[in-house]
Amino acid sequence: MNIEINSVMKYTHVILGGTGHIGAALSTSLLQSQQKVMIIGHDPAKAAEWTVKGAAYEVADIRDTARLKELFGQAERLFVLNPNAAPDKDIDAVEREQIGSILNALEGTKLKKIVAASTYGAQPGDHIFDLGALYELEQGLAKLNIPLAVIRSAYYMSNFDQAIPAVREKGELTTLFPADFKLPMVAPADIGAFAAKLMLDDRTGLFFLEGPETYSNQDVAETFGKLLHKTVNVVTVPEAGWKDFMIKGGFSEKAAASFANMTKLTISQQSEIPTAQHGPTTLFHYLEKQLQVNDA
């Protein structure tokens, strides 16, 4: 007997990846709007935090297609964020396995809309880290004949969170980018807030999101310096040393090569996006908040 997988629809919004920087902001915004929300996460320990806020919380392995299909079948609208694979693995293979599971789980669903998180520079290609994997996700979702909004976001300001200890202790900000290379950047909370708007309306298509202005790593170092009242120097890793630097930091050889390829493309393919949306959070206010969190 065939059972329609959407025969029981319980939640207006289901969030895959609802407890990270972006997902938490999205989930919080929807809950504040009195929406019925289910979060799909991998960590049972986070359930209490979200259920007390009014969300349902379901634990699932993203590679468990049957479990995802069961949960997706309870949604009217779905937010999809493919979580980063552990860098000590073959990250390209793992992320594509995850994407395959998501797409297979969506077959046959009758969702009203999908909102998906992607990245600036997404493009076809292998061994280019998220640029290739998220492009593959975009293309797979587009084939489902479900209304789709894709958010391509600029470089996450949260990438600098892990630099805080070295900035504090050594006064050094280490990067693969040239010190003066400017990038569009965005705060993850602004992505979550924008995603919430897309979950609540009927807009579809490709959306680009960045912060109020572009920043270089030199700008980041100077901002840290202002906030900490000290000199912070940029330490640029030369291209010949990228892979070794990342492997020493815990990357597998394949993941390091893929990340290096993505970095090369990011440096070489920068272009202005005239249709970009702009989040309100400046680099100064983002780093100020993160330093406060780090102090707590």
C-alpha positions in Angstrom: 0.0 0.0 0.0 1.4 3.4 -1.0 1.2 6.0 1.7 1.5 9.7 0.7 4.5 10.9 2.7 2.9 14.4 3.3 -0.4 12.9 4.6 0.5 14.2 8.1 1.8 17.8 8.0 2.6 19.1 11.4 5.1 21.9 11.0 5.0 25.1 8.9 8.8 25.2 8.9 11.4 22.4 9.1 15.0 23.5 9.5 17.8 21.2 8.5 20.8 22.6 10.3 18.9 24.7 12.8 21.4 25.0 15.7 24.5 26.5 14.0 25.2 30.2 13.5 22.8 30.6 10.6 20.2 28.0 11.6 19.9 29.3 15.2 19.2 32.9 14.0 16.6 31.5 11.5 14.9 29.3 14.0 14.8 32.1 16.6 13.3 34.5 14.1 10.6 32.1 13.1 9.7 31.3 16.7 9.5 34.9 17.5 7.0 35.3 14.7 4.9 32.5 16.4 5.7 30.0 13.6 5.5 26.3 14.1 9.0 25.0 13.8 10.8 21.7 13.8 14.6 21.6 14.0 16.5 18.6 12.6 19.9 18.3 14.4 22.5 15.6 15.1 23.2 16.4 18.8 20.5 15.2 21.3 22.0 17.4 23.9 20.7 20.5 22.1 17.0 19.3 22.3 16.2 20.9 25.7 17.5 24.4 24.6 15.2 24.5 21.6 12.1 22.7 23.0 12.0 25.3 25.9 11.9 28.0 23.2 8.9 26.3 21.5 10.4 24.3 18.7 10.2 20.6 18.1 13.7 19.0 17.9 14.4 15.8 16.1 17.7 13.9 15.9 18.8 12.5 12.6 22.0 11.5 10.8 22.0 13.5 7.6 23.0 10.3 5.7 20.0 8.4 6.9 17.8 9.1 3.9 14.7 7.3 5.3 14.8 9.3 8.5 15.1 12.6 6.6 12.2 11.6 4.3 10.1 10.9 7.3 10.9 14.4 8.8 10.7 16.3 5.5 7.2 14.8 5.1 6.0 16.7 8.1 6.9 20.1 6.6 5.2 22.8 4.5 8.4 24.7 4.0 12.0 23.5 4.4 15.3 25.2 5.0 18.3 23.2 3.9 21.9 23.8 5.1 24.4 21.1 4.2 26.6 20.8 7.3 30.4 21.0 6.9 32.1 17.6 6.9 35.0 17.1 9.4 38.1 18.5 7.7 40.1 15.3 8.7 38.0 13.4 6.2 37.7 13.4 2.4 35.4 16.4 2.7 34.3 16.4 -0.9 33.2 12.8 -0.8 31.4 13.2 2.6 29.6 16.4 1.6 28.4 14.9 -1.7 27.2 11.9 0.2 25.2 14.2 2.4 23.8 16.1 -0.5 22.7 12.9 -2.2 20.9 11.8 1.0 19.1 15.2 1.2 18.0 15.1 -2.5 16.9 11.5 -2.3 14.8 12.2 0.8 13.1 15.1 -1.0 11.9 12.9 -3.9 8.1 12.7 -3.8 7.6 15.4 -1.2 4.9 18.1 -1.7 6.6 21.0 0.0 5.4 24.5 -0.7 8.9 26.0 -0.8 12.5 25.2 -0.1 15.1 27.8 1.0 18.7 26.7 0.7 22.0 28.0 1.9 24.8 28.3 -0.6 27.9 30.4 -1.2 29.4 33.1 -3.4 31.4 31.5 -6.2 29.3 28.3 -6.3 30.2 26.6 -9.6 30.6 23.2 -11.2 33.8 21.4 -10.4 35.4 18.7 -8.3 37.8 19.2 -5.4 36.9 22.9 -5.0 35.5 22.4 -1.5 32.1 24.1 -0.9 32.1 25.9 -4.3 31.4 22.6 -6.1 29.4 20.8 -3.4 26.9 23.6 -2.9 26.5 24.1 -6.6 25.6 20.5 -6.9 23.1 21.0 -4.1 21.6 24.0 -5.9 21.3 22.0 -9.2 19.7 19.0 -7.5 17.1 21.1 -5.7 16.2 22.9 -8.8 15.3 19.6 -10.5 12.7 18.8 -7.9 9.9 21.1 -9.3 9.4 22.7 -5.8 9.5 26.5 -5.5 13.1 27.3 -4.5 15.0 30.2 -3.1 18.8 29.9 -2.9 20.9 32.2 -0.7 24.4 32.6 -1.9 26.2 34.2 1.0 29.5 36.0 1.1 32.5 35.0 3.3 31.3 34.3 6.8 32.6 36.7 9.5 32.5 33.7 11.8 35.5 32.3 10.0 37.5 34.6 12.2 36.1 33.1 15.5 38.9 30.5 15.6 41.5 33.2 15.2 40.6 34.8 18.5 43.0 32.9 20.8 46.1 33.6 18.6 45.0 37.3 18.2 44.8 37.6 21.9 47.9 35.7 22.8 50.3 36.5 20.0 48.8 39.5 18.3 48.7 37.6 15.0 46.0 36.9 12.4 47.0 34.1 10.1 45.4 33.9 6.7 45.9 32.3 3.2 44.7 35.5 1.6 46.9 38.5 0.7 46.7 40.9 3.6 45.1 43.6 1.5 42.7 41.3 -0.5 39.2 42.6 0.1 36.3 40.2 0.3 32.5 40.7 0.7 31.7 39.4 4.2 28.5 38.7 6.1 27.5 37.9 9.6 25.8 34.5 9.9 23.0 36.0 11.9 22.1 38.3 9.0 21.9 35.2 6.8 19.5 33.6 9.2 17.4 36.7 9.4 17.2 37.0 5.6 16.4 33.3 5.3 13.5 33.8 7.8 12.0 36.4 5.5 12.3 34.0 2.5 10.7 31.2 4.6 7.7 33.4 5.2 7.1 34.8 1.7 6.8 33.4 -1.8 9.9 34.8 -3.4 12.0 32.3 -5.4 15.2 32.5 -7.3 18.9 33.2 -6.6 19.7 35.8 -3.9 23.2 37.2 -3.0 23.8 38.4 0.5 26.7 40.3 2.0 27.4 42.8 4.7 27.6 46.6 4.6 31.0 46.7 3.0 34.0 44.6 1.9 36.9 43.9 4.2 40.5 42.6 3.9 42.4 40.6 6.5 44.3 43.8 7.2 41.0 45.4 8.1 40.1 42.5 10.3 43.5 42.7 12.1 43.0 46.5 12.7 39.5 45.9 13.9 40.7 43.3 16.4 43.4 45.8 17.4 40.9 48.5 18.1 38.8 46.2 20.2 41.7 44.7 22.1 43.8 47.9 22.3 46.8 46.2 20.9 48.7 45.8 17.6 47.5 42.8 15.6 49.7 41.8 12.6 48.6 39.8 9.6 50.6 36.7 8.9 50.0 35.5 5.3 50.8 31.9 4.4 52.4 31.7 1.0 50.6 29.6 -1.6 53.3 27.0 -1.7 52.7 26.4 2.0 48.9 26.3 2.0 48.5 22.5 2.0 51.1 21.9 4.7 49.7 24.6 6.9 46.2 23.1 6.7 47.4 19.5 7.2 49.2 20.6 10.4 45.9 22.2 11.4 44.1 18.8 11.2 43.0 18.7 7.5 43.3 15.5 5.6 45.5 15.7 2.5 42.4 15.6 0.2 40.6 18.3 2.2 43.7 20.5 2.2 44.0 20.2 -1.5 40.3 21.0 -2.0 40.5 24.0 0.3 43.6 25.3 -1.5 41.8 25.0 -4.9 38.8 26.9 -3.5 41.1 29.7 -2.1 42.8 30.1 -5.5 39.4 30.5 -7.2 38.2 32.9 -4.6 41.2 35.2 -5.2 41.0 35.0 -9.0 37.3 35.2 -9.5 36.3 38.2 -7.4 33.7 40.4 -9.1 31.1 42.9 -8.0 27.5 41.6 -7.6 25.2 44.5 -8.3 22.1 42.7 -7.2 23.4 41.8 -3.7 21.3 42.2 -0.6 23.1 43.8 2.4 22.9 42.6 6.0 23.3 45.3 8.6 26.1 43.8 10.8 29.5 45.5 10.4 32.7 43.6 11.0 33.4 45.8 14.1 30.1 44.8 15.7 30.4 41.2 14.8 34.0 40.9 16.3 33.0 42.9 19.3 30.2 40.5 20.1 32.4 37.4 19.6 35.1 38.8 21.9 32.5 39.3 24.5 31.3 35.7 24.0 34.8 34.5 24.2 35.3 36.3 27.5 32.2 34.8 29.1 
